[in-house]
Amino acid sequence: MDGKISNFMQIAGIRRYELTEGQERGFRVLDCDNGRLRFLLGESKALDVMQMYCEGKNLSFVSKNGFTLRDVPFARRFEGGMLYTCGLDAVGDVAGREMHGSHHNTPAKITRAECTEKGILIEAEMSETALFGQNLLFRRRIESGIGDSEIKIADTLENRGFTDARYCLLYHVNVGYPLLDEGAQIVFDAASVTPRNDRAAQNMEDVSIIRAPEPGREETCYFLRMNAPRVSLVNRKLGKAFTLGWSGDTLPRFVLWKSMASGDYALGFEPATCELDGGFAYRTLPAGQSVCFSLTLGAEDA
């Protein structure tokens, strides 16, 4: 710091608090601001990114459900958020499992939270264990430099058990208005694009195009085989772009989710270990081994 600044909170900082009103009561949050990006992390929900702002403008989709700790069915609880981590027991609809798995609902144990002149750094742990069953440790590290235009997320899944463990993982990254708006365009480099169902097939020409919202419009999903692990939403009218990058070696599959319905207007970028439906499959993590995943969430001028 120099003589112009009396407290570093003028430049950047982290605030930890607990929400107190209505269905949000008891929800613990880390509110991080690096001077350009502001991002809210859900300590109560796997340290997922609740919302993300660039220079005051919202980038993320938040569903009408909002944020809650209530144990209600998925459709009444799914908040969207900037990042909703799916797994480790299911992604999508898997028989006998909660929709998109149970990991997101695991509270995080914060092991480090600091903001210095080098930037913001948050670390946390989440355990996924069962008597006579798995012993998995999920460690998350989130960092962003002062004034930077991106957030870096590094996750490590470790099998601390004595037998092999199954897992699956999907990172549900959700973009919303005002970045998501009519005329915006999705930019990616894919070797193939496969529609999930007939409805998606009928809208193949609109895969990369964002239309205005329509009442009751059905969602569409596409499975992309990426040449490069990177995808962007560019809004030239707003002059902003959001870009997601990820570890293509450990997250080789990608799902594009488009909800162009009025009131549920959202775009999902979803790197994953597997696809959905018939493409769903677990991976195996040997005893004593670990596997790493990474995401970069960036906002820049278009």
Stockholm file with secondary structure:
# STOCKHOLM 1.0

chainA/1-302         MDGKISNFMQIAGIRRYELTEGQERGFRVLDCDNGRLRFLLGESKALDVMQMYCEGKNLSFVSKNGFTLRDVPFARRFEGGMLYTCGLDAVGDVAGREMHGSHHNTPAKITRAECTEKGILIEAEMSETALFGQNLLFRRRIESGIGDSEIKIADTLENRGFTDARYCLLYHVNVGYPLLDEGAQIVFDAASVTPRNDRAAQNMEDVSIIRAPEPGREETCYFLRMNAPRVSLVNRKLGKAFTLGWSGDTLPRFVLWKSMASGDYALGFEPATCELDGGFAYRTLPAGQSVCFSLTLGAEDA
#=GR chainA/1-302 SS CCTTCSCGGGTCEEEEEECCSGGGTTCEEEEEECSSEEEEEETTTTTEEEEEEETTEECBCBCTTCSCCCCCCHHHHCCBCSEEEEEESCSSCCTTSCTTCSGGGSCCEEEEEEEETTEEEEEEEEEEECTTSCEEEEEEEEEECTTCSEEEEEEEEEECSSSCEEEEEEEEEEECTTTSCTTCEEEEEEEEEEESSHHHHHTGGGTTBCCCCBTTCCCEEEEEEEEEEEEEEEETTTTEEEEEEECTTTCCEEEEEEEEETTEEEEEEEEESSCSGGGCCCEEECTTCEEEEEEEEEEEEC
#=GC SS_cons         CCTTCSCGGGTCEEEEEECCSGGGTTCEEEEEECSSEEEEEETTTTTEEEEEEETTEECBCBCTTCSCCCCCCHHHHCCBCSEEEEEESCSSCCTTSCTTCSGGGSCCEEEEEEEETTEEEEEEEEEEECTTSCEEEEEEEEEECTTCSEEEEEEEEEECSSSCEEEEEEEEEEECTTTSCTTCEEEEEEEEEEESSHHHHHTGGGTTBCCCCBTTCCCEEEEEEEEEEEEEEEETTTTEEEEEEECTTTCCEEEEEEEEETTEEEEEEEEESSCSGGGCCCEEECTTCEEEEEEEEEEEEC
//
